[in-house]
Every structure is written in C-alpha cells, then in structure tokens.
Amino acid sequence: MPDYEPQHSLVLNQPQRPHRLLLLFHGVGSSAQDLASLGTLLGNEDRDCMVVSVNAPFPTDFGQGWQWFSVGSVTEENRIRRVAEAMPLFVQCVHYWQKMARVSAADTWLLGFSQGSIMALESLRESSLLAGHILAIAGRLARPIDAATADTRVSLFHGESDGVIPVQHSLDACRQLCALGLTASVQTFSKLGHGINQEMLQALVSAFLDDPHRA
C-alpha cells in the first residue's frame, strides 16, 4: 500500500487558526470536485473550519473517476477484505489533514457519500479515535460491527428510494451503533434515490452546525 498523497484534493476553506476540520469523501467513480459545492457551502456556514474535499487515491476500474477500493465483481464477502485493505491509507489521509490543520481527532468531521461513507464508517473500528463526528450519506457498514470508538457521534442520511445502497443499511447501522453506546441518528428522505436533495442538504447543514465544541 503506498503512502497517502494529497494530489487532486481541494482545500475549500483554510482559516489561519481552524477550530475544527471537515473532510469530504466522494463516491466511487467521482472526484473531489463532485463534493466541492457542498464543502464550500458548509465552509461558508463556519468560516473557522478548515474544509477539504478529498480525492480518493486510486483510478477506478472502469476508466472514469477515483476510488478507495474496487467495486468490480464486488460481493458481501470480498467487500470486507477490500475495505480493510484500503483502511490504513484512509487513516493516513485523515492524519495528514489533521496535521495540516493542527486539529485534534475530537474536532475532526468526516463527511462521506456512498463509498466515502463506507470508509468513514469503517474507521469506527480503529483502536483510537479518528474523528469526533461522522456524517454518512447513502452509505453502509461493510460488515456488522461489534466494537467502535465510543466518542464518535454518527449522523446517517439516506434516500428511501436509493437503488444503489438500500436505505435499510443506514437503519441497520444506526441500530448497531446505538447498541454499542454511540450517539447515532438516522434521517431518511422520501422519493430520494442515491443522491442529495435540498431537504437532505438542510439536514446536513443543521447537523454540521450542531457542534458541541463550536463557540
């Protein structure tokens, strides 16, 4: 596994002394540019937050966009291994930007969409805290979870008509995380597929501004 390199990632807001860090992780076949407008919006809501839209490290198998792990011939079984193999690089990525921002794990937010959400949720299995809050959009746990970093707050968002990753995955994830003692919530959105609409956008902004460390 190569070391993390920040090329193609976009720094959208860079205050002199950020009080928190927001990292956005796109879905498979996309790029950092695809979440740039969302990151800019959230950065405008909190000008003291450093905001970075992270580009996944590997080109996709189908010749367009980027990925953390391959979805070619993906199954419930091999997804677990692929996510686990990508996780050390994902952790390196988060640590890199925390060092750049001089922000602690507790003040780090991970926002993931689809595959980016899968990676963010998988980081809950790390032995030490990687982020204080995860915003997981249209994602899932790669496998059932029986232990997690208890200091991480998790907010899940999912379209009820999602045909790529069914909404039940977010409902199941919330149930499992709450059973482990985490502060977790889930919001679902009727008639929304695998994407973000205005209603979800408003919910994301509300969750982002609901920061116990924010003055």
C-alpha atoms as a printed R data frame, in Angstrom:
    type eleno elety resid chain resno       x       y       z
1   ATOM     1    CA   MET     A     1   0.000   0.000   0.000
2   ATOM     2    CA   PRO     A     2   1.518   3.372  -0.999
3   ATOM     3    CA   ASP     A     3   1.683   6.354   1.356
4   ATOM     4    CA   TYR     A     4  -1.111   8.896   1.166
5   ATOM     5    CA   GLU     A     5  -0.577  11.763  -1.292
6   ATOM     6    CA   PRO     A     6  -2.901  14.807  -1.326
7   ATOM     7    CA   GLN     A     7  -2.858  15.425  -5.084
8   ATOM     8    CA   HIS     A     8  -6.231  16.287  -6.666
9   ATOM     9    CA   SER     A     9  -7.772  17.052  -3.253
10  ATOM    10    CA   LEU     A    10  -9.302  20.518  -2.881
11  ATOM    11    CA   VAL     A    11  -8.797  22.819   0.104
12  ATOM    12    CA   LEU     A    12 -12.051  24.783   0.103
13  ATOM    13    CA   ASN     A    13 -11.666  26.817   3.280
14  ATOM    14    CA   GLN     A    14  -8.387  27.442   5.109
15  ATOM    15    CA   PRO     A    15  -8.655  29.775   8.110
16  ATOM    16    CA   GLN     A    16  -5.465  30.828   9.880
17  ATOM    17    CA   ARG     A    17  -6.391  29.023  13.064
18  ATOM    18    CA   PRO     A    18  -9.119  26.471  12.352
19  ATOM    19    CA   HIS     A    19 -11.066  25.245  15.341
20  ATOM    20    CA   ARG     A    20 -12.199  22.123  13.503
21  ATOM    21    CA   LEU     A    21 -11.573  20.162  10.307
22  ATOM    22    CA   LEU     A    22 -14.131  18.850   7.813
23  ATOM    23    CA   LEU     A    23 -13.025  16.204   5.306
24  ATOM    24    CA   LEU     A    24 -15.389  15.207   2.488
25  ATOM    25    CA   PHE     A    25 -15.072  11.814   0.774
26  ATOM    26    CA   HIS     A    26 -16.802  11.241  -2.578
27  ATOM    27    CA   GLY     A    27 -18.312   8.095  -4.051
28  ATOM    28    CA   VAL     A    28 -16.726   5.622  -6.433
29  ATOM    29    CA   GLY     A    29 -16.210   6.958  -9.956
30  ATOM    30    CA   SER     A    30 -16.345  10.572  -8.795
31  ATOM    31    CA   SER     A    31 -13.694  13.071  -7.703
32  ATOM    32    CA   ALA     A    32 -13.057  15.758  -5.111
33  ATOM    33    CA   GLN     A    33 -14.759  18.255  -7.414
34  ATOM    34    CA   ASP     A    34 -18.098  16.488  -7.039
35  ATOM    35    CA   LEU     A    35 -18.417  17.442  -3.352
36  ATOM    36    CA   ALA     A    36 -16.752  20.853  -3.694
37  ATOM    37    CA   SER     A    37 -20.004  22.827  -3.738
38  ATOM    38    CA   LEU     A    38 -21.238  21.041  -0.607
39  ATOM    39    CA   GLY     A    39 -17.917  21.672   1.124
40  ATOM    40    CA   THR     A    40 -17.959  25.334   0.138
41  ATOM    41    CA   LEU     A    41 -21.483  25.704   1.495
42  ATOM    42    CA   LEU     A    42 -20.549  24.150   4.834
43  ATOM    43    CA   GLY     A    43 -17.362  26.222   4.979
44  ATOM    44    CA   ASN     A    44 -19.418  29.369   4.497
45  ATOM    45    CA   GLU     A    45 -21.570  28.314   7.451
46  ATOM    46    CA   ASP     A    46 -18.464  28.073   9.647
47  ATOM    47    CA   ARG     A    47 -15.584  30.224   8.412
48  ATOM    48    CA   ASP     A    48 -13.328  28.941  11.222
49  ATOM    49    CA   CYS     A    49 -13.486  25.358   9.917
50  ATOM    50    CA   MET     A    50 -10.836  24.038   7.523
51  ATOM    51    CA   VAL     A    51 -12.683  22.215   4.730
52  ATOM    52    CA   VAL     A    52 -11.065  19.739   2.343
53  ATOM    53    CA   SER     A    53 -12.733  17.694  -0.387
54  ATOM    54    CA   VAL     A    54 -10.517  14.622  -0.543
55  ATOM    55    CA   ASN     A    55  -9.812  12.835  -3.823
56  ATOM    56    CA   ALA     A    56  -9.773   9.058  -3.480
57  ATOM    57    CA   PRO     A    57  -6.300   7.635  -4.214
58  ATOM    58    CA   PHE     A    58  -6.909   5.096  -6.986
59  ATOM    59    CA   PRO     A    59  -8.329   5.358 -10.518
60  ATOM    60    CA   THR     A    60 -11.475   3.292 -10.967
61  ATOM    61    CA   ASP     A    61 -11.506   0.042 -12.891
62  ATOM    62    CA   PHE     A    62 -13.968   1.472 -15.413
63  ATOM    63    CA   GLY     A    63 -11.805   4.350 -16.630
64  ATOM    64    CA   GLN     A    64 -13.542   7.302 -15.011
65  ATOM    65    CA   GLY     A    65 -13.119   8.874 -11.591
66  ATOM    66    CA   TRP     A    66 -11.458   7.589  -8.443
67  ATOM    67    CA   GLN     A    67 -11.975   5.020  -5.728
68  ATOM    68    CA   TRP     A    68 -10.761   3.734  -2.358
69  ATOM    69    CA   PHE     A    69 -11.494   0.150  -3.335
70  ATOM    70    CA   SER     A    70 -12.687  -1.648  -6.430
71  ATOM    71    CA   VAL     A    71 -16.375  -2.403  -6.875
72  ATOM    72    CA   GLY     A    72 -15.709  -4.716  -9.822
73  ATOM    73    CA   SER     A    73 -17.419  -8.074  -9.124
74  ATOM    74    CA   VAL     A    74 -17.943  -6.900  -5.546
75  ATOM    75    CA   THR     A    75 -19.741  -9.248  -3.156
76  ATOM    76    CA   GLU     A    76 -20.728  -9.057   0.501
77  ATOM    77    CA   GLU     A    77 -17.685 -11.212   1.284
78  ATOM    78    CA   ASN     A    78 -14.933  -9.583  -0.775
79  ATOM    79    CA   ARG     A    79 -16.100  -6.045   0.090
80  ATOM    80    CA   ILE     A    80 -14.980  -6.659   3.676
81  ATOM    81    CA   ARG     A    81 -11.431  -7.500   2.578
82  ATOM    82    CA   ARG     A    82 -11.222  -4.625   0.097
83  ATOM    83    CA   VAL     A    83 -12.332  -2.059   2.672
84  ATOM    84    CA   ALA     A    84  -9.912  -3.454   5.260
85  ATOM    85    CA   GLU     A    85  -7.030  -3.240   2.774
86  ATOM    86    CA   ALA     A    86  -7.836   0.412   1.991
87  ATOM    87    CA   MET     A    87  -8.316   1.477   5.612
88  ATOM    88    CA   PRO     A    88  -4.631   2.115   6.532
89  ATOM    89    CA   LEU     A    89  -4.367   4.620   3.661
90  ATOM    90    CA   PHE     A    90  -7.648   6.231   4.703
91  ATOM    91    CA   VAL     A    91  -6.324   6.658   8.242
92  ATOM    92    CA   GLN     A    92  -3.099   8.151   6.844
93  ATOM    93    CA   CYS     A    93  -5.202  10.598   4.835
94  ATOM    94    CA   VAL     A    94  -7.148  11.788   7.884
95  ATOM    95    CA   HIS     A    95  -3.960  12.130   9.941
96  ATOM    96    CA   TYR     A    96  -2.294  14.096   7.133
97  ATOM    97    CA   TRP     A    97  -5.027  16.719   7.052
98  ATOM    98    CA   GLN     A    98  -5.260  16.848  10.845
99  ATOM    99    CA   LYS     A    99  -1.559  17.680  10.893
100 ATOM   100    CA   MET     A   100  -2.018  20.345   8.217
101 ATOM   101    CA   ALA     A   101  -4.908  21.934  10.146
102 ATOM   102    CA   ARG     A   102  -3.378  21.362  13.595
103 ATOM   103    CA   VAL     A   103  -6.729  19.999  14.677
104 ATOM   104    CA   SER     A   104  -7.362  17.074  17.024
105 ATOM   105    CA   ALA     A   105  -9.319  13.933  16.227
106 ATOM   106    CA   ALA     A   106 -12.132  15.118  18.504
107 ATOM   107    CA   ASP     A   107 -12.521  18.252  16.346
108 ATOM   108    CA   THR     A   108 -12.402  16.367  13.042
109 ATOM   109    CA   TRP     A   109 -15.544  15.724  10.978
110 ATOM   110    CA   LEU     A   110 -15.718  13.102   8.233
111 ATOM   111    CA   LEU     A   111 -18.458  13.511   5.625
112 ATOM   112    CA   GLY     A   112 -18.766  10.617   3.228
113 ATOM   113    CA   PHE     A   113 -21.048   9.878   0.302
114 ATOM   114    CA   SER     A   114 -21.623   6.257  -0.786
115 ATOM   115    CA   GLN     A   115 -18.153   4.607  -0.885
116 ATOM   116    CA   GLY     A   116 -16.759   7.579   1.028
117 ATOM   117    CA   SER     A   117 -19.390   6.910   3.676
118 ATOM   118    CA   ILE     A   118 -18.428   3.234   3.845
119 ATOM   119    CA   MET     A   119 -14.806   4.203   4.504
120 ATOM   120    CA   ALA     A   120 -15.763   6.781   7.144
121 ATOM   121    CA   LEU     A   121 -17.976   4.293   8.988
122 ATOM   122    CA   GLU     A   122 -15.314   1.588   8.819
123 ATOM   123    CA   SER     A   123 -12.930   3.946  10.646
124 ATOM   124    CA   LEU     A   124 -15.082   3.464  13.767
125 ATOM   125    CA   ARG     A   125 -13.287   0.144  14.216
126 ATOM   126    CA   GLU     A   126  -9.925   1.875  14.709
127 ATOM   127    CA   SER     A   127  -8.408   1.352  18.155
128 ATOM   128    CA   SER     A   128  -8.006   5.085  18.728
129 ATOM   129    CA   LEU     A   129 -10.328   7.967  17.913
130 ATOM   130    CA   LEU     A   130 -10.003   9.134  14.299
131 ATOM   131    CA   ALA     A   131 -12.847  11.682  14.205
132 ATOM   132    CA   GLY     A   132 -15.324  13.208  16.598
133 ATOM   133    CA   HIS     A   133 -18.253  13.184  14.177
134 ATOM   134    CA   ILE     A   134 -19.188  11.293  11.018
135 ATOM   135    CA   LEU     A   135 -21.820  12.461   8.530
136 ATOM   136    CA   ALA     A   136 -22.623   9.341   6.475
137 ATOM   137    CA   ILE     A   137 -24.689   9.864   3.310
138 ATOM   138    CA   ALA     A   138 -26.149   6.948   1.331
139 ATOM   139    CA   GLY     A   139 -23.696   4.522   2.882
140 ATOM   140    CA   ARG     A   140 -23.489   1.324   4.864
141 ATOM   141    CA   LEU     A   141 -21.345  -0.708   7.198
142 ATOM   142    CA   ALA     A   142 -19.148  -3.094   5.237
143 ATOM   143    CA   ARG     A   143 -19.967  -5.724   7.865
144 ATOM   144    CA   PRO     A   144 -21.820  -5.888  11.181
145 ATOM   145    CA   ILE     A   145 -19.989  -4.000  13.907
146 ATOM   146    CA   ASP     A   146 -19.475  -5.264  17.463
147 ATOM   147    CA   ALA     A   147 -16.972  -2.651  18.708
148 ATOM   148    CA   ALA     A   148 -16.465   1.014  17.866
149 ATOM   149    CA   THR     A   149 -14.802   4.208  19.040
150 ATOM   150    CA   ALA     A   150 -17.391   5.340  21.572
151 ATOM   151    CA   ASP     A   151 -16.514   9.054  21.431
152 ATOM   152    CA   THR     A   152 -17.564   9.430  17.782
153 ATOM   153    CA   ARG     A   153 -21.003  10.886  17.003
154 ATOM   154    CA   VAL     A   154 -22.570   9.428  13.862
155 ATOM   155    CA   SER     A   155 -25.309  11.051  11.773
156 ATOM   156    CA   LEU     A   156 -26.668   8.983   8.885
157 ATOM   157    CA   PHE     A   157 -28.661  10.339   5.932
158 ATOM   158    CA   HIS     A   158 -30.291   8.184   3.253
159 ATOM   159    CA   GLY     A   159 -32.816   8.415   0.437
160 ATOM   160    CA   GLU     A   160 -35.701   5.981   0.845
161 ATOM   161    CA   SER     A   161 -35.677   5.206  -2.909
162 ATOM   162    CA   ASP     A   162 -31.940   4.519  -3.109
163 ATOM   163    CA   GLY     A   163 -31.461   1.668  -5.575
164 ATOM   164    CA   VAL     A   164 -27.664   1.528  -5.207
165 ATOM   165    CA   ILE     A   165 -27.332   1.154  -1.430
166 ATOM   166    CA   PRO     A   166 -30.778   0.467   0.074
167 ATOM   167    CA   VAL     A   167 -31.869   2.673   2.967
168 ATOM   168    CA   GLN     A   168 -32.125  -0.365   5.241
169 ATOM   169    CA   HIS     A   169 -28.332  -0.350   5.513
170 ATOM   170    CA   SER     A   170 -28.353   3.037   7.272
171 ATOM   171    CA   LEU     A   171 -31.223   1.963   9.525
172 ATOM   172    CA   ASP     A   172 -29.306  -1.184  10.492
173 ATOM   173    CA   ALA     A   173 -26.091   0.778  11.036
174 ATOM   174    CA   CYS     A   174 -27.816   3.233  13.370
175 ATOM   175    CA   ARG     A   175 -29.334   0.395  15.384
176 ATOM   176    CA   GLN     A   176 -25.968  -1.364  15.734
177 ATOM   177    CA   LEU     A   177 -24.079   1.804  16.678
178 ATOM   178    CA   CYS     A   178 -26.661   2.818  19.292
179 ATOM   179    CA   ALA     A   179 -26.426  -0.679  20.772
180 ATOM   180    CA   LEU     A   180 -22.682  -0.088  21.223
181 ATOM   181    CA   GLY     A   181 -23.353   3.110  23.170
182 ATOM   182    CA   LEU     A   182 -22.524   5.593  20.424
183 ATOM   183    CA   THR     A   183 -24.529   8.754  19.852
184 ATOM   184    CA   ALA     A   184 -26.027   7.879  16.470
185 ATOM   185    CA   SER     A   185 -29.027   9.112  14.487
186 ATOM   186    CA   VAL     A   186 -30.542   8.433  11.083
187 ATOM   187    CA   GLN     A   187 -32.682  10.610   8.818
188 ATOM   188    CA   THR     A   188 -34.389   9.224   5.722
189 ATOM   189    CA   PHE     A   189 -35.829  11.172   2.797
190 ATOM   190    CA   SER     A   190 -38.862  10.074   0.805
191 ATOM   191    CA   LYS     A   191 -38.660   9.890  -3.002
192 ATOM   192    CA   LEU     A   192 -34.877  10.450  -2.899
193 ATOM   193    CA   GLY     A   193 -32.589   7.987  -4.646
194 ATOM   194    CA   HIS     A   194 -28.801   7.697  -4.430
195 ATOM   195    CA   GLY     A   195 -28.042  11.380  -4.049
196 ATOM   196    CA   ILE     A   196 -28.570  14.592  -2.115
197 ATOM   197    CA   ASN     A   197 -31.606  16.845  -2.444
198 ATOM   198    CA   GLN     A   198 -32.456  20.187  -0.874
199 ATOM   199    CA   GLU     A   199 -34.148  18.613   2.141
200 ATOM   200    CA   MET     A   200 -31.114  16.480   2.906
201 ATOM   201    CA   LEU     A   201 -28.834  19.446   2.334
202 ATOM   202    CA   GLN     A   202 -30.675  21.405   5.004
203 ATOM   203    CA   ALA     A   203 -30.377  18.436   7.378
204 ATOM   204    CA   LEU     A   204 -26.636  18.224   6.713
205 ATOM   205    CA   VAL     A   205 -26.163  21.920   7.482
206 ATOM   206    CA   SER     A   206 -28.137  21.548  10.718
207 ATOM   207    CA   ALA     A   207 -26.047  18.556  11.800
208 ATOM   208    CA   PHE     A   208 -22.820  20.353  10.907
209 ATOM   209    CA   LEU     A   209 -23.768  23.406  12.948
210 ATOM   210    CA   ASP     A   210 -24.797  21.226  15.908
211 ATOM   211    CA   ASP     A   211 -21.217  21.036  17.196
212 ATOM   212    CA   PRO     A   212 -20.744  20.901  20.985
213 ATOM   213    CA   HIS     A   213 -17.230  22.376  20.586
214 ATOM   214    CA   ARG     A   214 -18.373  25.292  18.430
215 ATOM   215    CA   ALA     A   215 -18.494  28.651  20.166
